[in-house]
Amino acid sequence: MSETEHDAGDTFGVGIHLTEAEFQFVVHVPSDIDSGWTDPEEFQQLVAETVWDRLDRTATLRRIDADAEPGETVTLGRVTLRPDGTVVDTAFRASAVEA
């Protein structure tokens, strides 16, 4: 990965998978992820925190519950992060509820 690509961060798709019993937060990881991401649980937690810092969690989950069926995965959008935790960019679907 070039220095410019490294500076740009990695973009993770984010969504919610709805089951009969729960909402599951889903992180789509790029195949060419920066080698600086050494702990998968840590970056997934950082991605989730980034999303819920920007979206109203309760309102978003209520909307998904009303609009989606069990078995569906609803895409919320994407977040671009650097391994040091810097948020480079976020973009969410219009149906996601901004905080």
N, CA, C and O of each residue as an XYZ file, in Angstrom:
396
protein
N       0.853     -1.175      0.000
C       0.000      0.000      0.000
C       0.895      1.233      0.000
O       1.848      1.302      0.776
N       0.608      2.191     -0.845
C       1.414      3.402     -0.917
C       1.134      4.293      0.287
O       0.134      4.109      0.981
N       2.022      5.267      0.538
C       1.836      6.191      1.655
C       0.533      6.971      1.507
O      -0.151      7.218      2.501
N       0.179      7.362      0.281
C      -1.058      8.112      0.057
C      -2.272      7.253      0.395
O      -3.217      7.733      1.021
N      -2.251      5.973     -0.020
C      -3.362      5.088      0.300
C      -3.458      4.875      1.804
O      -4.555      4.829      2.361
N      -2.290      4.742      2.469
C      -2.276      4.567      3.920
C      -2.892      5.774      4.614
O      -3.678      5.615      5.547
N      -2.545      6.974      4.170
C      -3.078      8.194      4.763
C      -4.589      8.292      4.580
O      -5.284      8.884      5.405
N      -5.092      7.707      3.491
C      -6.518      7.787      3.190
C      -7.342      6.903      4.121
O      -8.546      7.119      4.262
N      -6.723      5.921      4.754
C      -7.435      5.022      5.655
C      -8.096      3.874      4.918
O      -7.979      3.739      3.700
N      -8.784      3.062      5.675
C      -9.519      1.923      5.132
C     -11.006      2.183      5.288
O     -11.457      2.717      6.302
N     -11.759      1.798      4.270
C     -13.205      2.019      4.286
C     -13.911      0.711      4.625
O     -13.709     -0.320      3.983
N     -14.744      0.793      5.658
C     -15.495     -0.359      6.133
C     -16.980     -0.121      5.881
O     -17.520      0.915      6.270
N     -17.630     -1.067      5.239
C     -19.071     -1.011      5.101
C     -19.688     -1.439      6.419
O     -19.167     -2.330      7.089
N     -20.788     -0.816      6.793
C     -21.427     -1.146      8.068
C     -22.918     -1.386      7.860
O     -23.557     -0.758      7.017
N     -23.441     -2.293      8.636
C     -24.859     -2.594      8.531
C     -25.361     -3.289      9.780
O     -24.612     -3.544     10.723
N     -26.641     -3.585      9.759
C     -27.288     -4.308     10.843
C     -27.986     -5.517     10.237
O     -28.810     -5.389      9.331
N     -27.644     -6.690     10.751
C     -28.319     -7.923     10.343
C     -29.398     -8.203     11.375
O     -29.132     -8.229     12.577
N     -30.607     -8.410     10.900
C     -31.750     -8.628     11.780
C     -32.068    -10.123     11.842
O     -32.280    -10.770     10.816
N     -32.097    -10.652     13.052
C     -32.529    -12.039     13.247
C     -33.866    -12.000     13.984
O     -34.380    -10.924     14.288
N     -34.421    -13.162     14.267
C     -35.671    -13.221     15.035
C     -35.485    -12.644     16.434
O     -36.421    -12.094     17.014
N     -34.264    -12.771     16.977
C     -34.039    -12.419     18.375
C     -33.191    -11.174     18.612
O     -33.225    -10.609     19.706
N     -32.430    -10.733     17.606
C     -31.491     -9.650     17.879
C     -31.075     -8.888     16.624
O     -31.330     -9.293     15.490
N     -30.420     -7.760     16.896
C     -29.755     -6.986     15.860
C     -28.271     -7.323     15.948
O     -27.704     -7.331     17.040
N     -27.640     -7.598     14.818
C     -26.210     -7.894     14.803
C     -25.507     -6.819     13.993
O     -25.825     -6.610     12.823
N     -24.551     -6.135     14.615
C     -23.777     -5.113     13.925
C     -22.793     -5.823     13.001
O     -22.071     -6.722     13.433
N     -22.764     -5.423     11.735
C     -21.938     -6.078     10.725
C     -20.912     -5.092     10.185
O     -21.247     -3.963      9.825
N     -19.652     -5.535     10.133
C     -18.578     -4.730      9.547
C     -18.019     -5.502      8.358
O     -17.549     -6.630      8.505
N     -18.072     -4.888      7.185
C     -17.482     -5.480      5.987
C     -16.050     -4.966      5.883
O     -15.818     -3.763      5.759
N     -15.101     -5.884      5.934
C     -13.687     -5.537      5.964
C     -13.110     -5.649      4.553
O     -13.305     -6.666      3.889
N     -12.391     -4.601      4.080
C     -11.802     -4.670      2.742
C     -10.722     -5.744      2.675
O     -10.057     -6.038      3.669
N     -10.559     -6.319      1.500
C      -9.568     -7.384      1.341
C      -8.136     -6.857      1.425
O      -7.222     -7.608      1.765
N      -7.936     -5.598      1.126
C      -6.591     -5.018      1.162
C      -6.409     -4.090      2.362
O      -5.887     -2.983      2.235
N      -6.847     -4.561      3.520
C      -6.806     -3.762      4.741
C      -5.359     -3.437      5.132
O      -4.452     -4.243      4.926
N      -5.164     -2.252      5.696
C      -3.863     -1.792      6.149
C      -3.317     -2.749      7.202
O      -4.059     -3.210      8.068
N      -2.036     -3.044      7.130
C      -1.424     -3.965      8.078
C      -1.364     -3.396      9.497
O      -1.053     -4.124     10.439
N      -1.658     -2.104      9.659
C      -1.670     -1.488     10.978
C      -2.821     -1.957     11.849
O      -2.794     -1.774     13.065
N      -3.838     -2.565     11.234
C      -4.961     -3.105     11.997
C      -4.550     -4.495     12.480
O      -4.611     -5.458     11.716
N      -4.137     -4.602     13.729
C      -3.621     -5.877     14.216
C      -4.624     -6.640     15.072
O      -4.478     -7.849     15.257
N      -5.629     -5.966     15.593
C      -6.605     -6.610     16.472
C      -8.003     -6.462     15.873
O      -8.590     -5.383     15.947
N      -8.546     -7.534     15.279
C      -9.864     -7.442     14.632
C     -10.966     -6.945     15.561
O     -11.816     -6.161     15.139
N     -10.969     -7.383     16.810
C     -12.006     -6.931     17.743
C     -11.879     -5.438     18.024
O     -12.880     -4.733     18.158
N     -10.636     -4.964     18.113
C     -10.414     -3.543     18.384
C     -10.934     -2.669     17.248
O     -11.607     -1.668     17.497
N     -10.628     -3.041     15.990
C     -11.108     -2.172     14.909
C     -12.606     -2.304     14.710
O     -13.256     -1.333     14.322
N     -13.176     -3.476     14.963
C     -14.629     -3.594     14.863
C     -15.310     -2.739     15.927
O     -16.347     -2.129     15.667
N     -14.733     -2.694     17.117
C     -15.277     -1.838     18.173
C     -15.139     -0.367     17.788
O     -16.062      0.417     18.010
N     -14.004      0.013     17.219
C     -13.799      1.391     16.778
C     -14.794      1.765     15.680
O     -15.338      2.870     15.685
N     -15.031      0.859     14.750
C     -16.009      1.112     13.690
C     -17.392      1.312     14.306
O     -18.097      2.258     13.952
N     -17.779      0.439     15.215
C     -19.101      0.552     15.856
C     -19.221      1.871     16.624
O     -20.242      2.551     16.524
N     -18.200      2.234     17.380
C     -18.231      3.493     18.130
C     -18.358      4.685     17.186
O     -19.086      5.637     17.469
N     -17.649      4.626     16.069
C     -17.705      5.707     15.083
C     -19.121      5.846     14.533
O     -19.627      6.960     14.395
N     -19.756      4.734     14.221
C     -21.120      4.758     13.695
C     -22.079      5.330     14.731
O     -22.838      6.250     14.427
N     -22.053      4.798     15.949
C     -23.034      5.214     16.952
C     -22.747      6.600     17.527
O     -23.619      7.194     18.161
N     -21.547      7.121     17.316
C     -21.279      8.529     17.659
C     -21.975      9.472     16.679
O     -22.214     10.637     16.996
N     -22.301      8.965     15.485
C     -22.868      9.805     14.435
C     -24.339      9.524     14.158
O     -25.050     10.373     13.621
N     -24.786      8.339     14.524
C     -26.187      7.978     14.305
C     -26.886      7.792     15.637
O     -26.268      7.418     16.634
N     -28.164      8.055     15.641
C     -28.992      7.806     16.823
C     -29.301      6.306     16.837
O     -30.123      5.822     16.059
N     -28.642      5.598     17.716
C     -28.741      4.142     17.758
C     -30.179      3.662     17.932
O     -30.644      2.806     17.180
N     -30.878      4.205     18.912
C     -32.245      3.761     19.200
C     -33.163      4.010     18.015
O     -33.910      3.120     17.610
N     -33.113      5.211     17.457
C     -33.989      5.542     16.329
C     -33.641      4.700     15.095
O     -34.535      4.264     14.369
N     -32.361      4.475     14.862
C     -31.942      3.676     13.712
C     -32.425      2.235     13.853
O     -32.946      1.656     12.900
N     -32.254      1.659     15.034
C     -32.694      0.272     15.242
C     -34.207      0.144     15.187
O     -34.725     -0.861     14.701
N     -34.916      1.140     15.676
C     -36.388      1.113     15.558
C     -36.814      1.127     14.093
O     -37.717      0.394     13.691
N     -36.153      1.969     13.302
C     -36.494      2.052     11.879
C     -36.209      0.716     11.189
O     -37.013      0.242     10.387
N     -35.074      0.123     11.501
C     -34.733     -1.172     10.903
C     -35.757     -2.222     11.317
O     -36.199     -3.019     10.490
N     -36.135     -2.226     12.592
C     -37.113     -3.189     13.091
C     -38.450     -3.042     12.362
O     -39.124     -4.033     12.082
N     -38.823     -1.807     12.058
C     -40.099     -1.557     11.378
C     -40.042     -1.888      9.892
O     -41.046     -2.305      9.313
N     -38.877     -1.707      9.267
C     -38.768     -1.818      7.809
C     -38.187     -3.132      7.296
O     -38.434     -3.508      6.150
N     -37.420     -3.835      8.128
C     -36.709     -5.024      7.646
C     -37.331     -6.295      8.209
O     -38.030     -6.271      9.222
N     -37.063     -7.392      7.536
C     -37.523     -8.708      7.949
C     -36.353     -9.501      8.523
O     -35.210     -9.284      8.120
N     -36.614    -10.410      9.450
C     -35.539    -11.273      9.943
C     -34.824    -11.958      8.778
O     -35.453    -12.435      7.833
N     -33.506    -11.993      8.873
C     -32.685    -12.564      7.803
C     -32.091    -11.505      6.896
O     -31.143    -11.783      6.162
N     -32.631    -10.296      6.933
C     -32.115     -9.203      6.109
C     -30.948     -8.500      6.799
O     -30.866     -8.443      8.026
N     -30.053     -7.969      5.975
C     -28.993     -7.099      6.459
C     -29.228     -5.729      5.842
O     -29.280     -5.585      4.620
N     -29.366     -4.739      6.688
C     -29.617     -3.371      6.250
C     -28.296     -2.613      6.272
O     -27.651     -2.512      7.315
N     -27.903     -2.090      5.137
C     -26.673     -1.317      5.044
C     -26.907      0.075      5.617
O     -27.837      0.777      5.221
N     -26.046      0.461      6.557
C     -26.120      1.808      7.117
C     -25.275      2.791      6.315
O     -25.652      3.951      6.153
N     -24.138      2.329      5.817
C     -23.242      3.199      5.057
C     -21.813      2.714      5.176
O     -21.537      1.515      5.149
N     -20.901      3.684      5.309
C     -19.485      3.317      5.386
C     -18.743      4.318      6.265
O     -19.145      5.472      6.412
N     -17.647      3.835      6.842
C     -16.749      4.694      7.598
C     -15.335      4.429      7.116
O     -14.967      3.290      6.826
N     -14.546      5.490      7.033
C     -13.150      5.364      6.637
C     -12.300      5.785      7.825
O     -12.414      6.899      8.335
N     -11.442      4.859      8.253
C     -10.619      5.060      9.437
C      -9.165      4.727      9.151
O      -8.856      3.949      8.248
N      -8.282      5.323      9.932
C      -6.868      4.951      9.927
C      -6.625      4.059     11.141
O      -7.373      4.125     12.117
N      -5.590      3.230     11.089
C      -5.304      2.342     12.222
C      -5.074      3.079     13.547
O      -5.233      2.483     14.612
N      -4.706      4.354     13.500
C      -4.519      5.103     14.750
C      -5.846      5.591     15.338
O      -5.858      6.248     16.379
N      -6.961      5.273     14.676
C      -8.275      5.653     15.168
C      -8.835      6.923     14.556
O      -9.967      7.302     14.857
N      -8.071      7.587     13.707
C      -8.535      8.807     13.055
C      -9.685      8.492     12.105
O      -9.580      7.603     11.260
N     -10.781      9.230     12.253
C     -11.914      9.097     11.343
C     -11.649     10.006     10.147
O     -11.561     11.225     10.296
N     -11.524      9.418      8.970
C     -11.247     10.165      7.749
C     -12.546     10.641      7.110
O     -12.641     11.777      6.646
N     -13.557      9.751      7.092
C     -14.804     10.083      6.411
C     -15.905      9.144      6.892
O     -15.636      8.026      7.331
N     -17.131      9.608      6.804
C     -18.295      8.766      7.043
C     -19.350      9.129      6.004
O     -19.443     10.276      5.568
N     -20.125      8.153      5.625
C     -21.248      8.389      4.712
C     -22.325      7.370      5.053
O     -22.080      6.164      5.065
N     -23.518      7.875      5.330
C     -24.613      7.001      5.721
C     -25.790      7.157      4.774
O     -25.988      8.213      4.174
N     -26.572      6.085      4.650
C     -27.784      6.103      3.828
C     -28.755      7.131      4.378
O     -28.733      7.448      5.567
N     -29.581      7.632      3.531
C     -30.581      8.633      3.943
C     -31.512      8.068      5.007
O     -32.020      8.827      5.832
N     -31.752      6.757      5.014
C     -32.655      6.163      5.991
C     -32.029      6.009      7.372
O     -32.742      5.758      8.344
N     -30.718      6.155      7.476
C     -30.070      6.097      8.786
C     -30.420      7.387      9.536
O     -30.529      8.454      8.932
N     -30.590      7.280     10.825
C     -31.044      8.430     11.617
C     -29.834      9.106     12.255
O     -29.193      8.553     13.149
N     -29.533     10.320     11.774
C     -28.386     11.070     12.292
C     -28.608     11.454     13.744
O     -29.726     11.774     14.150
N     -27.547     11.419     14.515
C     -27.622     11.803     15.943
C     -27.717     13.303     16.070
O     -27.789     13.824     17.182
